[in-house]
Amino acid sequence: MAEFAAFEIRNLTFSYPDQEKKALNNVSLSVRSGEFLVCCGKSGCGKSTLLRHLKSVLTPHGVRSGKILYQGKPLEQVSFREQSAGIGYVQQNPDNQIVTDKVWHELAFGLESLGCDQSTIRLRVAEMASFFGIQTWFHKKVTELSGGQKQLLNLAAIMAMQPSVLILDEPTSQLDPIAASEFLETIRKINRELGTTVILTEHRLEEVFPAADRVLVMDQGSVLALDAPRTVGEQLKKSGHDMFLAMPAPVRIYAGVNNRLPCPLTVREGRDWLSGLFPSAVPAHNRVEPPPKGPERETVIQCKDVWFRYEKNAPDVIKDLSFTVKKGQMTCIVGGNGTGKTTALSLISGILTPYRGKVLLHGKEIKKYASKELFTHNLGVLPQNPQALFVKKTVELDLLEMLSGITAEKLSREEKQQRVIEVSRLVEIESLLSMHPYDLSGGEQQRAALAKVLLLKPRVLLLDEPTKGLDNYFKQTLAAILQKIMSEGGTVLMVSHDIEFCAQYAHSCALFFDGSVVTENPPRAFFSGNSFYTTAANRMSRHLFPNAVTDEDVIRLCNLNQ
């Protein structure tokens, strides 16, 4: 008997309520059983909306036409129980998916819902806990887990139900580079060894792009390209489309250098390609000159011997933390999940209070600031979960609400409206103002949350994973926004897993480990000395260009030596 495709989508068109613009426009494609399909595109292009249509309970409300077949059968005719068992779905935000209080119970919850007997549940839970390395935090409360641990728990809980299709929406957006690499290797293993069909949306394509059987590129709700990874890279380069910026570093570097060699996809292929460009000798120009050191800047944020724990008898999360952030600069904190980076930001913003040590803002202890003084034109905080900032039914009302609390400035209704229009234009969400914040994609929510923070015109910005869910095209816009703030005397402290963004735009990078900063350096010195916490460009080129850390560095040195 012929095997049916895992999914067949025919002429799928969809628009959200009261929206003229179509979120999906006549999408047709077939996903083969056992295939690894990577779906990418600019933020708001319809990736998440498409994925949510592949499981009935997640299908968004709106006007829809077209057909979706699951294993040859119309999806609406497949029972919810059959869909729960057969279609696993890992959402963008792990907190939206966790429903119980303990790790072990979360692993068992789906199996209990399907009515499995106790011995089956125990066996499957034990198997998944071992496979995913969850044994050490098996009895923990889910509230104690980091974002990365929660995402791994979601995947394990779904795989315990042995689905035939695994759908993942930006699964690595909250993971550090090492955890993300391991997570994606696990997904590849599930696809390769269990034959599970994998459909994955992702902005960070370095790891998943070469592993895909096919890549689907979406643009404004339509299919822009659907082919093998190498072919898609060539198509986007020829068309000059913005999505080419999202291609893996070896592809982007290859496109910037005049050569006739085959295009590399992976870091290893990139190293071979570079060796092919310069086969006979060490290139004459092999180092990037660091910029001249500027004058000493005043300290804006200072942590002095800070210690913190969440409960009296609990272990310390922050241990003897001391570091400074200078005015007019961007300092990026990188490090593994669960090392205390987000807790450190909460201490600096005054949300949490250390039991020992001091946190100073502009030379004054943070706890001595009144709330209004602290957050009006002074400190702006973008949390890890942007949904935490949304309280109204539309994006526009949410933005206006941010201004209603400002009593220091007496703004008229027209002035408030004008500010909202200006900030919407700045973060490119003008077309989203009438939408409910929860109907936005992860990247759009991130931009809307950033708009709320920027409305208060803060002098100091604390950003927790600001590039999460953002496409490479908007990351450039975000960098321009932050650079403008800094040029006007503002300061940015950012926690991020986005190594490429930190390498390109930060003035200083600090590695967080075990509750404290273990090293801090300018990006070029910081990243060129690391093996894992470094960019794909550096890993690809360090045998020829030891201190090149961005695509531009490698391209410039290649062209200088030709």
N, C-alpha and C positions, 0 to 999 in steps of 0.2 A: 504494500500500500504506500502510495506517495506521501511524503511527510509535508505537512502544512507549514507555511511560514509562521514564525512566532507572532508577528503582527503584520497586517496589511492595511495600509491607510490609503483611502481613496477619496480624492477631492475634498479634503477636510478644510472647512472654512469656519471661523469662529470670531465673534466679537463680544467684548464685555458689555454689561448693561449700560445703556445710554451713551455708548461710544460708537462714533461713526467709523473710526479707524479699525480695520480688521487685525486682530492679534495673530490670526492664522489665515492665510489666503491661498486656498486651493492646493493644499499640501498632499502630495501622493508619494508614497514610498513603501517598500516591502523590507521587513527585517527578517533575515533568514534565521532558522533555528540554529542555535550555537554560535551565532555571529557576535563579534565585538564591534559595536557601532558607537563612535564618538560624535556627539552633536555639539557644535560650537557656533558662535555668532556674537555680535555686539549685544550689550546689555539691553534687554527689552525687545529682542528680535523675535521672541516667541518660543524659545527653547523650553523653558519651564512649563509654559502653557501647553505645548505639544505633549510633553511627558505626562502631565496631569490628566490628559485625555485618555491615557492608556490604562487607567484604573478608574472604574466607575465612581467609587466613593470620593475620589479626589478631583473629579471633573469639575472645573469652575462653572459658575452660573453665568449664563449668557445665551446668545443666539448662535446655533450651530447647524451646519449641514455637512453632508458627506458620510462616509462609512469607515468604521474601524473593525477589522476582523482579528480575533485572537484564536490562533490555531485553526483557522478556517471557519470560525463561527462568529456571527455578529457579537460584539462585546456586550451589548445590552441583554443578550440572551444567556450570557455566562453568569451563573449565580455568584453572589457576593462571597460565599464560602469558597467556591472554586477559584475566584480571583484572589482571595486572601492567601490561599495555599500556593497558587501557581505564579502569582505576580508579586514579587518583592519590590518595595519602593523605599529608598533611602532619601529623605528630604534634605533640603539645603540647610535648615536650622535644626540641629538635633533635639533641642528643647521642645519642638513642636511634635515630636514623635514619641518621646518617653512618657509612659503612663503610670508606672509604678514607683515605689519608693526605694527598692533595693535592686542591686545589679542582678542577683540570681533570679529574682522574681520577674524582672524585665525579660530575661532570656526565656523564661518559661511561659510568659503571658500569652504569646501568640499560639503556642501549642495547646494551652488550656482552652483558649477561645475556639480552637478547631475540634475540641473534644477528645484529644489524645489521652491514652491511659497513662497512669503514673510512671510505669517502667519505661515507656517510650520517651516521656518528658525528661526523666532523669538521664537517660542515655544520651539524648540529643543535646541537652544542656551541657552535660559534661564534655561531650565531643566538641561543641562549639567553643566552650570556655578554654579548652586546651588548644584548639586550632588557632584561636585569635589571641592567645596569651593573656587571658582575663583572670587566670587563677589567683594572682596576687591581690586583685581588688574585687573578687567574687562576692564578698559579704559587705562591701561598702554601700553607703547610701548614694543614690544617683546625684544628689545635690553636692556631694563632695568631689565629683569627677570634673576634670577639665573638659573643654569643648571637644578636644580630639578623642578623649576616652569615651565621651558620650556618642560620638559618631561611630566609633568602633563597636560599641555596645549595640547601637541600632542595626549595624550590618550583621552582627552575630545573631541577634534576636530574629532577624528576617531569614538568615540562612538556616536557622534551626528548623524552619518550616519546609525546607528543601524545595524552593520555588524553581520553576523551569525558566523564568525570566527575571532578571535583576535590573531594576531601573534606578539610576543614581543621579540626583540633581546637585551638582557642585559639591560632591562629597568631601573634597579635601580643602574646602574654603577656610576651615578653622584649624587645619593641621599644620604643624611645623614641617619644614622641608624633609626631615628624616622620616617622621611619622607618615607624611603624605606619600613618600616614595614606597614605604612598607605597605601602606594601605592599598595603593594602586597595584603593587606586586601581588597582594592578596586577591584583588579583583581579577587580575590576569590569571592567577592560579585557579580561581573558581571557574573562570571561563574555559581554561585549557584542560583542567583535570576532571571537572564535573560536567562539562559540556553545557553549562548554564549560559543562556543568551544574555548578553550585557548591553544595555543602552545607557550611555553616560553623557551628561553635559558637563563641560569643564571650561574654565578660562585659562588655567595653567596647563598648557598643552605639551610641555617639555617631555613628560613621562608617558602620557596616554596617546599622543599623536602617533609615534612609531609603532605602538602596540595594537592599534586599531586595524580591523580588517577593512573597514570603510569609514570615511569621515563625512558627516553631513554638516554643511555650512548653511546657516539660515540668515536671512536679511529681511527685515520688515515683514515678518510673518510668512515669507516664501522660501522655497528651497533655492539657494544660490549655487550650491555645488554638492554632489554626492558621488564620491569615487574613492579609490585607494589614496592613502595619505600623500604619497609623493606626487601623484597627479593633481590632487587638490592644491598643494603648495604651488605647483607650476601654474595652474589656472589663475589663482589669486594674484600671483606676481604679474602675469601677463595683463590681467584686467586692471591692475593698479588699485584694487579694492582695499579699504581700510582694514579688513580682516587679515590682510597679510601681516600686519603688526603683531597679530596673536600667534603667528607660526613659531615653532621652536627656534631657539637661538641659532643652531647650525644652518637652518634654512634662510633666516634673515641675514646672517653674516655672508653666506654664499651669494645671496642676491646683491650684496653691496660691493662685491669684489669681482673685477673683470677676469673671467676664467672660462675654460671649456671643459672642466672636469664634471663628473656626475654630482648631482645635488645630495649632500649628506642629510640624514634625518636625525640621527642620534649623536650624542657627544663622542662616542667612539668613532663613528663614521666621520665626524667633524675633525677629530685629531688626525685621522688618516688623510683627509682632504687637505688639511693645512700642511702636512708632511709632504704631500704630493705637489703643493705649490712651491715649497722651498726644499727640494730634495737633496741639494748638494752642500749647502752651507748654512750656518747660523745666520739669520737675517741681521743686516747691519743695524737697523732700527728695531730694537727688541724690548724697549721699555717706554712706558708713558710717563712723562715728566709731571710730578705733582704740582698743583698750583702753589704760588708763593704764599707763605704764611701771613695772614692779616694781623691787624692789631688785636690785643687781648680784649675780649668782650666782657661786659658785666654779667654776673650770674643772676638768672631769673628764678630757677628752681634749684633747691639744694636739699638733699637727704643726708642727714648726719647720724650714723650709727643706728639706723632704724630697725627695730624688731617688732614682729607682729605674729599673733596666732588667733585663729577664729574662736577658740574656746580655751578656758583657763588651763585645762589639762591636755589640750591637743598639742601636737608638734608645731614648732615654729614654721610658718610659711615664708616669712621674710626674715633673713638672718644678717644682722649687722650691715645693712644696705647703706652705702655712701656713694653718691655721685652727684654731678652738677649738670645743669642745662644752661647754655649761654644764650643771650639775647640775639634775636635775628637769625637763629640757626634752627635746622631740623636735626633732632637727635632721634635715632631709631633704636629700639630695643628688640633684639631677636633672641630666640631660645626655644627650647622644647616645650611641649604642652605640659602644664602642671608645675612649671618651675617658679611661678609667682609673679609673672609679668603684669597680668591684669590686676592682681592684688596691689602691686606697687602703684599702678595708676590710681586705684581707689584711695590709697593713702595720700597721694599727691593732691587729689581733688578734694580731700577732706571728708569723703564718704566713710572711710574707715580711720581709726585713730591708733597709732602705734602704742604699745605698752612701754617702749623704751626708745629714746632717740627723738630727733626733731625733723620735721618737714617744713622748709621755709619757701615762701613765695614772695619775690621782691624783698627779701631780707626779713620778712615778718612771718612768724609761725602761722601755719595754715589754720590752726584751731582758734586763733585770735581774730580771724575775719568773721564779720557777720555774713550770713548767707547772701543777702542782697549785694553787699560790697564785693563778695567773691565772684559772683556770676554775672554781674552787669558790667560789660565792657572790660572784663578782666580775664576770667577763666571760662573756656568753652570745652565741654566734654562730649565726645562721640563714643557711646558705649559699644561693646562687642556685638550686642544684639540691637540693631537699629529700631526694631519694633517696640522696644522699651520707651521710645520717645513719642510714639503715635497715640493720640487720645481722641481724635476727631474723625468724622465720617469722610472727609475729603482731604487731600493733600493741602489745598489752599487754606481750608479752615485750620488745619494743623499749624501751618506757617503763621497765620494771623494770631493764633492762640499764643504763640511764642512771644509776640510783641505786646500782648495785652497785659503781661505782668510787669512791663517796664514803666515804672512811675517816675524814674529819674528824668525821663524824656516825655514830655507831653506831646504825643503824636496824634495828629488828626487821622480820621479814617482814610483820607486820600493818601496821606504820607505812609501809613501802614501798608496800604495797597501797593504803593509805588515801591516800597522796600521789598515786598513779596515778589513783585514782577522782576525787580533787578536780580535778586538772589536766585530766582527760578531760571532766569536766562543764564546766569553764571554757571549753574550746575546742570543746565540743559534738561529741565523738567517742565518747561512751559506747557507741553502737550499733556502732562499728567495731572495738572492741578485739580481737575474735576473728578479724578479717580479716588477710590477708597485706598488708603495706604497699604492695606493687606492684599489688594489685588495686583500690586506692583511686583515685578521680578525682584530677586535679591539685590541685584545691582542698582535698580531704580530706587528701592527702599534705602539703600546706602546713600544715594545722592540726595534723596528727600530729607533724610536724617541730618546729613551734612548741611543742607540748606537751613534747617532749624537752628543748628549750632551757629552758623555764620551770621544769622540775622542779628544776633546780640553783639556782633563786632568785637569778639574777644581778642585780647592782646596775647593770650597764651592758649594754645590749642592742645588738648590731650586727646589723642586719637587711638582707639583700640581696634586694630584690623580695618583701617579705612578703605583698603583696596579690595576687601573681600567681596566677591561677586561682581567686580568691575572688569570690563573688557580693557584691553591694552590701549584702545583709542581714548577711552575716558580717563584712564590713568594719566595720560599726558595732560589732559585738561585739569585733573586734580593737582598734578604737580605745578602747573602754571598758577592755579589759585593759591596754593601754599607758598609759592615763591613770591607772589605779589604781597601776601600777608607779611612775609619775612622782610621784604624790601621796605615795608612801611613800619618796621620795628617790631613786628610780631614774632612769636617763638612757637615752635612746634615740637612736641614730644609724642612719639608714635611707637606703639607696640605693633609689630608686624611679622608675618611669616613670609611676606613677599620679598624675597632676597633681591630679585632683579630691581624692584622699585627702590629699595634702600640703597643698593649699590649706585644707582644712577642719580638719586636726588638728595640723599642725606649728607650732612656735614660731618656727622659723627655717628658711629655704630657701636652699640654695647651688647655683649653677650651675657644673657641672664642664665645662671645655673644654680640650682639648689638654694633659691631665695635671695641671691645677691648678684651683683655685676662682677664678673670675673675678668673681663678685659674690655677696653674701650679704645677705639682708634678711628681716624678718618677712613672712609669706605675702602679706598684702594689698599691701604696697609692692612685693614681688617680682613677683607675678603680674600686677598691674594695669599694669606697665610693659612687659610682653612681648607679642609678636605671636603666637608659636607655642607657647612654653612658658607657656601660660596655660589657664584652664578654659574650657569651652564657655559657662558662665554669663557670664564676663567678655567673651568675644568677642561674645556676643549682646547684651549690655546696655551696653557701654562708651560708646556714643554718647549715652546718657542718664545712666548711673550709672558714672562713670569708675573708681571703686575697688571696685566690687562684684565679688567673685571666687567666691562660692559660690551655690548655688541659694537658700539661706536669705537671703543678702544681697539678691538681686534680688526675691524674694517680699516681704520685709519693706519694701523701699523702694516697691514697687508698691502695697502695701496702705496704707502711710503717705500716699501721694499720692492715693488714691481718695476 
